[in-house]
Amino acid sequence: MGLLKTVLVIVLVYYLLKILGRWFAPKLFSYAARKTEAHFRERYGQFHEQAPQEEEQLGDIIIDKKPTKKTNTSKKVGEYIDFEEIE
């Protein structure tokens, strides 16, 4: 009888936690999302204040350094050896 009572209590606790999870999980996730958003806004606000304010129009392309092209056409790979079969 004790084993049946223990299994019944475990099953009831499982379903109770499942129901409570459905009720409180969305609230818990929204709370965590709000706190995370506030944290990121605080961090971004500090970063944004330190960054210089440059006004650029949308679509402007800025190239800081022109890439250098190295074309070396005289690559010497090695010597060509023609092998012949010996019978």
Helices and strands as residue ranges (DSSP letters): H 2-50
